[in-house]
Amino acid sequence: MNRIRLYLPLIVVTLTAYLLAWLIPFLESQITAILLGMALASSSLGTSIHKPTMKRAGSNFLKYGIVLLGFTLSFQALTGVGLASLRVTLVCILAAFATAFLAGRRLGVAPKTQALIGMGTAICGGSAIAAAAPIVEAEEDDIAFAIATIFLYNTLALLVFPLLGQIIGFSDLQFGVFAGSAINDTSSVVAAGFGFSDAAGSFATVVKLVRTLMIVPVCLALIIRKMQAEKMASTQSLKLSDITRIIPQFVLWFMAAIVFASLFPLPVEITHLCKQVSRIIMTMALAGVGLTVNFAQIKKAGARPLILGGLTWAAVIATSLAMIAIFY
């Protein structure tokens, strides 16, 4: 009974999101779920929400949903969409870090916060920040500012990107590459992608997961940079175990699911069922993400990190649009 009570807000928000999406056609269940979760967490009822449970549920359900989605994709889809988008991703990453460090220096933002905002914007939001924080020896304030900043623009992306894609006239593939390369956090990429269309959501997820793999080389670059700064490059070496811990495990399981589906093609009915269940699980995940965030938390980030995050994100968006115009 206690366990059911802990998960009750998640269940209520998910069911309400689906009900509203059914009643109001232009609403999308996943975007509605995360916004409803945020509204509930910011209300007087927010104190009754067990945030650690919601945080764990949001993280785990998102991973489960993504892995399940892997069974609906083929290796050809991954290589065709994911690797083709790598050139877009790499240029966007360079634009993010260049802007974060150059603009951050002009704004007087602490170097550690610069690195975390650049990492979160360039790679995958909170996960990238968590991976980079111990490398740059970030303080709790640096981490909090960076995560709050990234979250603000993730939320904005949920509302702006699908509309922007419609205005520009993007195809499903173009929007998938745009969302996957320019939105920070995986949950926001998934929500915005499927908010545009199911096909765009699948493309965006693949592009984003290929982008997530960039955690490894970028973290290694930060480590080497730190070692050089400390003049210890000749006395320290990286262990393979240190490198493998950087890679998110759910990405490996997602790849395994794609390999399985490629080697042993599933019936259309099973593939359709996997896609529908994956969508429901991801909606629950986004409800959990929303339930962990209070609108008041964003105020704690301060003006300068917010400005830096906005400039960095704007650079990524502009770069992504330019690369899509060139290659797609």
Secondary structure, DSSP 8 states (H G I E B T S, - for coil): -HHHHHHHHHHHHHHHHHHHHHHSTT--HHHHHHHHHHHHHHSGGGGGS-HHHHHHHHHHHHHHHHHHHHTT--HHHIIIIIITTHHHHHHHHHHHHHHHHHHHHHHT--HHHHHHHHHIIIIITHHHHHHHHHHHT--HHHHHHHHHHHHHHHHHHHHHHHHHHHHHT--HHHHHHHHHHH-SSHHHHHHHHHHH-HHHHHHHHHHHHHHHTTHHHHHHHHHHHHHHHTT-TTT----HHHHHTTS-HHHHHHHHHHHHHHHS---HHHHHHHHHHHHHHHHHHHHHHHHT--GGGGGGG-HHHHHHHHHHHHHHHHHHHHHHHHH-
